[in-house]
Amino acid sequence: MKLSLGKLRLSRRLAALAVSIGVSAAVLVTASPAMAVIPPPPPGGWCYYENYYVTGNQGQVHKPMFTKHFYNQTSETATWNESMTVSETHSSTYEFGGSVEGGFDLWLIKSKIEAHLNVTIYQSKTITKTTGFTTTVPPFSTKYADYGTVGYATTGTYRKERYECGTYDYFTRWDVPVTVFSMTSEGWRLYTG
């Protein structure tokens, strides 16, 4: 990249002006994406602190993977027996409202939600089994059965701090909002339509 003599003189004048008013000359330089510079770590190296705070609990949620229904066309109560083999993978999900250096610690988020809700959470679990139910269906009505993942919907804040080890200089903090569905089990949900 070539700099014209005029641009070079202007750059020197800006740097001299910056020094005279106490501003680092580096602040005035705007790097293009092609010449972006990652600053080196400070002399003491980087230290990090991470935590997760649960800020809201929307309660238990059932996420259906499929739905069955039974329509009773008679004037008497009917019995609905359902039995089937399922082989499904159920998972917790995370939605992040931003990013942090080095990424997110999902185990930290999981453990904080477990402690807050006093439940056991699974990141992912594959279920292969025969499952079913027996229920009654009133006359001339339809009953539905959803099979899927059961868990809790929560919101929280992921906090990460970076600073020079031993001095706490060069401090940076990230606070990122997180929406989480934490899988606790799987099963059926029956309801009348």
Contacts in CASP RR format, 6 or more apart in sequence:
PFRMAT RR
TARGET T0000
AUTHOR 0000-0000-0000
METHOD contacts of the structure
MODEL  1
MKLSLGKLRLSRRLAALAVSIGVSAAVLVTASPAMAVIPPPPPGGWCYYE
NYYVTGNQGQVHKPMFTKHFYNQTSETATWNESMTVSETHSSTYEFGGSV
EGGFDLWLIKSKIEAHLNVTIYQSKTITKTTGFTTTVPPFSTKYADYGTV
GYATTGTYRKERYECGTYDYFTRWDVPVTVFSMTSEGWRLYTG
1 35 0 8 1.000
3 11 0 8 1.000
14 25 0 8 1.000
14 28 0 8 1.000
15 25 0 8 1.000
15 28 0 8 1.000
18 24 0 8 1.000
18 25 0 8 1.000
18 27 0 8 1.000
18 28 0 8 1.000
19 25 0 8 1.000
31 37 0 8 1.000
42 164 0 8 1.000
42 167 0 8 1.000
42 169 0 8 1.000
42 170 0 8 1.000
43 164 0 8 1.000
44 164 0 8 1.000
44 165 0 8 1.000
44 166 0 8 1.000
44 167 0 8 1.000
45 164 0 8 1.000
45 165 0 8 1.000
46 162 0 8 1.000
46 163 0 8 1.000
46 164 0 8 1.000
46 165 0 8 1.000
47 162 0 8 1.000
47 163 0 8 1.000
47 164 0 8 1.000
47 165 0 8 1.000
47 166 0 8 1.000
48 160 0 8 1.000
48 161 0 8 1.000
48 162 0 8 1.000
49 159 0 8 1.000
49 160 0 8 1.000
49 161 0 8 1.000
49 163 0 8 1.000
50 105 0 8 1.000
50 108 0 8 1.000
50 158 0 8 1.000
50 159 0 8 1.000
50 160 0 8 1.000
50 161 0 8 1.000
51 108 0 8 1.000
51 112 0 8 1.000
51 158 0 8 1.000
51 159 0 8 1.000
52 108 0 8 1.000
52 109 0 8 1.000
52 112 0 8 1.000
52 113 0 8 1.000
52 156 0 8 1.000
52 157 0 8 1.000
52 158 0 8 1.000
52 159 0 8 1.000
52 178 0 8 1.000
53 112 0 8 1.000
53 156 0 8 1.000
53 157 0 8 1.000
53 159 0 8 1.000
54 112 0 8 1.000
54 113 0 8 1.000
54 116 0 8 1.000
54 154 0 8 1.000
54 155 0 8 1.000
54 156 0 8 1.000
55 155 0 8 1.000
55 156 0 8 1.000
55 157 0 8 1.000
56 154 0 8 1.000
56 155 0 8 1.000
56 156 0 8 1.000
57 116 0 8 1.000
57 117 0 8 1.000
57 152 0 8 1.000
57 153 0 8 1.000
57 154 0 8 1.000
58 152 0 8 1.000
58 153 0 8 1.000
58 154 0 8 1.000
58 155 0 8 1.000
59 152 0 8 1.000
59 153 0 8 1.000
59 154 0 8 1.000
60 150 0 8 1.000
60 151 0 8 1.000
60 152 0 8 1.000
61 150 0 8 1.000
61 151 0 8 1.000
61 152 0 8 1.000
61 153 0 8 1.000
61 181 0 8 1.000
62 146 0 8 1.000
62 148 0 8 1.000
62 149 0 8 1.000
62 150 0 8 1.000
62 151 0 8 1.000
62 187 0 8 1.000
62 189 0 8 1.000
63 148 0 8 1.000
63 149 0 8 1.000
63 150 0 8 1.000
63 151 0 8 1.000
63 181 0 8 1.000
64 146 0 8 1.000
64 147 0 8 1.000
64 148 0 8 1.000
64 189 0 8 1.000
65 88 0 8 1.000
65 147 0 8 1.000
65 148 0 8 1.000
65 149 0 8 1.000
66 146 0 8 1.000
66 147 0 8 1.000
66 148 0 8 1.000
67 144 0 8 1.000
67 145 0 8 1.000
67 146 0 8 1.000
67 147 0 8 1.000
68 82 0 8 1.000
68 144 0 8 1.000
68 145 0 8 1.000
68 147 0 8 1.000
69 142 0 8 1.000
69 143 0 8 1.000
69 144 0 8 1.000
69 145 0 8 1.000
70 78 0 8 1.000
70 80 0 8 1.000
70 137 0 8 1.000
70 142 0 8 1.000
70 143 0 8 1.000
70 145 0 8 1.000
71 137 0 8 1.000
71 141 0 8 1.000
71 142 0 8 1.000
72 78 0 8 1.000
72 137 0 8 1.000
72 138 0 8 1.000
72 139 0 8 1.000
72 140 0 8 1.000
72 141 0 8 1.000
72 142 0 8 1.000
72 143 0 8 1.000
73 140 0 8 1.000
74 139 0 8 1.000
74 140 0 8 1.000
75 139 0 8 1.000
75 140 0 8 1.000
76 139 0 8 1.000
77 136 0 8 1.000
77 137 0 8 1.000
77 138 0 8 1.000
77 139 0 8 1.000
78 136 0 8 1.000
78 137 0 8 1.000
78 139 0 8 1.000
79 134 0 8 1.000
79 135 0 8 1.000
79 136 0 8 1.000
79 137 0 8 1.000
80 133 0 8 1.000
80 134 0 8 1.000
80 135 0 8 1.000
80 136 0 8 1.000
80 137 0 8 1.000
80 143 0 8 1.000
81 133 0 8 1.000
81 134 0 8 1.000
82 132 0 8 1.000
82 133 0 8 1.000
82 134 0 8 1.000
82 145 0 8 1.000
83 130 0 8 1.000
83 131 0 8 1.000
83 132 0 8 1.000
84 130 0 8 1.000
84 131 0 8 1.000
84 132 0 8 1.000
85 128 0 8 1.000
85 129 0 8 1.000
85 130 0 8 1.000
85 131 0 8 1.000
86 127 0 8 1.000
86 128 0 8 1.000
86 129 0 8 1.000
86 130 0 8 1.000
86 131 0 8 1.000
86 147 0 8 1.000
87 126 0 8 1.000
87 127 0 8 1.000
87 128 0 8 1.000
88 126 0 8 1.000
88 127 0 8 1.000
88 147 0 8 1.000
88 148 0 8 1.000
88 186 0 8 1.000
89 124 0 8 1.000
89 125 0 8 1.000
89 126 0 8 1.000
89 127 0 8 1.000
90 122 0 8 1.000
90 124 0 8 1.000
90 125 0 8 1.000
90 126 0 8 1.000
90 127 0 8 1.000
90 148 0 8 1.000
90 149 0 8 1.000
90 183 0 8 1.000
90 186 0 8 1.000
91 122 0 8 1.000
91 123 0 8 1.000
91 124 0 8 1.000
91 125 0 8 1.000
91 149 0 8 1.000
91 183 0 8 1.000
92 110 0 8 1.000
92 121 0 8 1.000
92 122 0 8 1.000
92 123 0 8 1.000
92 124 0 8 1.000
92 180 0 8 1.000
92 181 0 8 1.000
92 182 0 8 1.000
92 183 0 8 1.000
93 180 0 8 1.000
93 181 0 8 1.000
94 104 0 8 1.000
94 106 0 8 1.000
94 109 0 8 1.000
94 178 0 8 1.000
94 179 0 8 1.000
94 180 0 8 1.000
95 178 0 8 1.000
95 179 0 8 1.000
95 180 0 8 1.000
96 104 0 8 1.000
96 158 0 8 1.000
96 176 0 8 1.000
96 177 0 8 1.000
96 178 0 8 1.000
97 176 0 8 1.000
97 177 0 8 1.000
97 178 0 8 1.000
98 176 0 8 1.000
98 177 0 8 1.000
99 174 0 8 1.000
99 176 0 8 1.000
100 158 0 8 1.000
100 160 0 8 1.000
100 174 0 8 1.000
100 176 0 8 1.000
101 160 0 8 1.000
101 162 0 8 1.000
101 172 0 8 1.000
101 174 0 8 1.000
104 158 0 8 1.000
104 176 0 8 1.000
104 178 0 8 1.000
106 123 0 8 1.000
109 158 0 8 1.000
109 178 0 8 1.000
109 180 0 8 1.000
110 121 0 8 1.000
110 123 0 8 1.000
110 182 0 8 1.000
113 121 0 8 1.000
113 152 0 8 1.000
113 154 0 8 1.000
113 180 0 8 1.000
113 182 0 8 1.000
114 120 0 8 1.000
114 121 0 8 1.000
114 182 0 8 1.000
116 154 0 8 1.000
117 152 0 8 1.000
117 154 0 8 1.000
117 182 0 8 1.000
119 152 0 8 1.000
119 182 0 8 1.000
119 184 0 8 1.000
120 184 0 8 1.000
121 182 0 8 1.000
121 183 0 8 1.000
121 184 0 8 1.000
122 183 0 8 1.000
122 184 0 8 1.000
123 183 0 8 1.000
124 183 0 8 1.000
125 183 0 8 1.000
125 186 0 8 1.000
127 186 0 8 1.000
131 147 0 8 1.000
131 187 0 8 1.000
131 188 0 8 1.000
132 188 0 8 1.000
133 145 0 8 1.000
133 188 0 8 1.000
133 190 0 8 1.000
135 143 0 8 1.000
135 145 0 8 1.000
135 190 0 8 1.000
137 143 0 8 1.000
138 192 0 8 1.000
141 192 0 8 1.000
141 193 0 8 1.000
142 192 0 8 1.000
142 193 0 8 1.000
143 190 0 8 1.000
143 191 0 8 1.000
143 192 0 8 1.000
143 193 0 8 1.000
144 190 0 8 1.000
144 191 0 8 1.000
144 192 0 8 1.000
144 193 0 8 1.000
145 188 0 8 1.000
145 189 0 8 1.000
145 190 0 8 1.000
146 188 0 8 1.000
146 189 0 8 1.000
146 191 0 8 1.000
147 186 0 8 1.000
147 187 0 8 1.000
147 188 0 8 1.000
148 186 0 8 1.000
148 187 0 8 1.000
148 188 0 8 1.000
148 189 0 8 1.000
149 181 0 8 1.000
149 183 0 8 1.000
149 186 0 8 1.000
150 183 0 8 1.000
150 184 0 8 1.000
150 185 0 8 1.000
150 186 0 8 1.000
150 187 0 8 1.000
151 181 0 8 1.000
151 182 0 8 1.000
151 183 0 8 1.000
151 184 0 8 1.000
151 185 0 8 1.000
152 181 0 8 1.000
152 182 0 8 1.000
152 184 0 8 1.000
153 179 0 8 1.000
153 180 0 8 1.000
153 181 0 8 1.000
153 182 0 8 1.000
154 179 0 8 1.000
154 180 0 8 1.000
154 182 0 8 1.000
155 177 0 8 1.000
155 178 0 8 1.000
155 179 0 8 1.000
155 180 0 8 1.000
156 177 0 8 1.000
156 178 0 8 1.000
156 179 0 8 1.000
156 180 0 8 1.000
157 175 0 8 1.000
157 176 0 8 1.000
157 177 0 8 1.000
157 178 0 8 1.000
158 174 0 8 1.000
158 175 0 8 1.000
158 176 0 8 1.000
158 177 0 8 1.000
158 178 0 8 1.000
159 173 0 8 1.000
159 174 0 8 1.000
159 175 0 8 1.000
159 176 0 8 1.000
160 173 0 8 1.000
160 174 0 8 1.000
160 176 0 8 1.000
161 171 0 8 1.000
161 172 0 8 1.000
161 173 0 8 1.000
161 174 0 8 1.000
162 170 0 8 1.000
162 171 0 8 1.000
162 172 0 8 1.000
162 173 0 8 1.000
163 169 0 8 1.000
163 170 0 8 1.000
163 171 0 8 1.000
163 172 0 8 1.000
164 170 0 8 1.000
END
